[in-house]
Amino acid sequence: MVKIKIDYNTAYYRAINRNTFIWWVNICVTILLWCFAILQMTGLVADRYFWMVLLFAVLYTISQLIQSAFFTTKIRNRNSPDPQAVWTFDEHGMTVDFSIEGRRCHEEFDFSQVAVMKEYKDYFCMKLKEPQMNIFMKHCIIEGTADELRVLFQKQLGNRFHLK
């Protein structure tokens, strides 16, 4: 049995954001746009579209900063505790005990509900057959190990489990 406790706080969301492919794509696009704008300012590239590229670079950068700030900001009462979830994985399936602002919820899932599970360096990403995705950071494991979880997923999910 493996247990993962997730505190849905700002640090958790920032860790997820830094570990996703989209975050790296946004960084690369921003750098490329600014490099192209600088090349146009120095005259090394024709300045026919200079203002359009510069405007796009500025707007894209601002939109990414706003998105990042919005994504990592709590949109609820700051005096209330962070939402928490404790996921338990065993041979029979998965359970989650979720609590937010004093309310509690308990759900159980079969492994048959998992469409695909992928393991990355720092986290597991689980996509259920219904439109839901969960990310489990390995440092959030409170009982058991990531190796035990990997073996369980390989046994229960077969070809729906992938190592990345």
C-alpha positions in Angstrom: 0.0 0.0 0.0 1.2 3.5 -0.9 -0.2 6.7 0.4 0.3 10.2 -1.1 -0.7 13.3 0.8 -1.2 16.4 -1.4 -1.5 19.9 0.1 -3.0 22.0 -2.7 -1.0 25.1 -1.9 0.9 27.6 -4.0 4.2 25.6 -3.8 2.4 22.4 -5.1 1.0 24.3 -8.1 4.3 25.9 -8.9 6.0 22.5 -8.7 3.4 21.0 -11.2 3.7 24.0 -13.5 7.6 23.7 -13.6 7.4 20.0 -14.4 5.1 20.2 -17.4 6.1 20.3 -21.0 3.9 23.3 -21.6 5.9 25.4 -19.1 9.1 24.6 -21.1 7.4 25.4 -24.4 6.3 28.8 -23.1 9.8 29.6 -21.9 11.3 28.7 -25.3 8.7 30.7 -27.2 9.2 33.7 -25.0 13.0 33.6 -25.4 12.7 33.1 -29.2 10.3 36.0 -29.6 12.6 38.3 -27.6 15.7 37.2 -29.5 14.0 37.9 -32.8 12.8 41.4 -31.5 16.4 42.1 -30.4 17.8 41.0 -33.7 15.4 43.4 -35.4 16.4 46.3 -33.1 20.0 45.7 -34.0 19.2 45.7 -37.7 20.5 42.2 -38.3 17.0 41.1 -39.5 14.8 43.2 -41.8 12.6 45.5 -39.7 9.5 45.2 -41.9 7.6 43.4 -39.1 9.5 44.8 -36.1 6.5 46.5 -34.3 4.3 43.5 -34.9 6.9 41.1 -33.4 7.7 43.4 -30.5 4.1 43.9 -29.7 3.4 40.1 -29.9 6.5 39.4 -27.7 5.3 41.9 -25.0 1.7 40.7 -25.1 2.8 37.0 -24.9 5.1 37.7 -22.0 2.5 39.6 -20.1 -0.2 36.9 -20.8 2.2 34.2 -19.5 3.0 36.2 -16.3 -0.7 36.8 -15.7 -1.5 33.1 -16.3 1.3 32.0 -13.9 0.1 34.4 -11.2 -3.5 33.4 -11.6 -2.6 29.7 -11.7 -0.6 29.8 -8.5 -2.8 32.2 -6.5 -5.4 30.9 -4.2 -8.9 32.0 -5.2 -10.5 31.6 -1.9 -10.3 32.8 1.7 -6.7 33.0 2.7 -7.5 32.4 6.3 -8.8 28.9 5.5 -6.5 25.9 5.4 -5.2 24.6 2.1 -7.3 21.8 0.6 -5.7 18.4 1.1 -6.1 15.0 -0.5 -4.8 11.7 0.7 -4.6 9.1 -2.0 -4.2 5.4 -1.1 -3.2 2.8 -3.7 -3.3 -0.9 -3.2 -4.1 -4.1 -5.1 -7.8 -3.4 -5.0 -7.8 0.1 -6.4 -7.4 3.7 -5.3 -9.2 5.8 -2.7 -9.0 9.5 -2.1 -9.9 11.4 1.1 -10.3 15.0 0.2 -10.9 17.9 2.7 -11.4 21.6 2.1 -12.5 24.1 4.6 -13.8 21.5 7.0 -15.8 19.5 4.4 -14.6 15.9 3.7 -15.2 13.6 0.7 -14.2 10.0 0.2 -14.1 8.4 -3.2 -13.0 5.0 -4.5 -11.7 4.1 -7.9 -11.0 0.8 -9.8 -7.9 0.5 -11.8 -10.2 -0.1 -14.8 -11.2 3.6 -14.6 -7.6 4.6 -15.4 -7.1 5.4 -19.1 -3.3 5.9 -18.9 -0.7 6.4 -16.2 2.7 7.9 -16.9 5.7 8.1 -14.7 8.1 11.0 -15.0 11.2 11.9 -13.1 9.5 13.7 -10.3 5.8 12.7 -10.6 3.1 10.3 -11.8 0.4 11.6 -14.1 -2.9 9.7 -14.1 -5.6 10.2 -16.7 -9.0 8.7 -15.9 -11.4 7.6 -18.6 -13.7 10.4 -17.5 -12.2 13.8 -18.2 -10.0 14.1 -15.1 -6.2 14.1 -14.7 -4.3 13.9 -11.4 -0.6 14.6 -10.8 1.1 12.9 -7.9 4.5 14.4 -7.0 6.9 11.8 -5.7 8.0 13.9 -2.8 4.4 13.8 -1.5 4.5 10.1 -0.8 4.0 9.6 3.0 3.8 5.8 3.1 5.6 3.4 0.8 7.9 4.3 -2.0 7.7 5.4 -5.7 9.2 2.1 -6.6 6.4 0.2 -4.9 3.9 2.5 -6.7 5.5 1.8 -10.0 5.4 -2.0 -9.5 1.7 -1.7 -8.5 0.8 0.3 -11.6 2.8 -2.0 -13.9 0.9 -5.0 -12.4 -2.6 -3.5 -12.3 -2.5 -1.4 -15.5 -0.3 -3.4 -17.9 0.2 -1.5 -21.2 -1.7 1.5 -19.8 1.3 2.4 -17.7 4.3 4.1 -19.3 7.7 5.3 -18.1 8.8 8.6 -19.6 
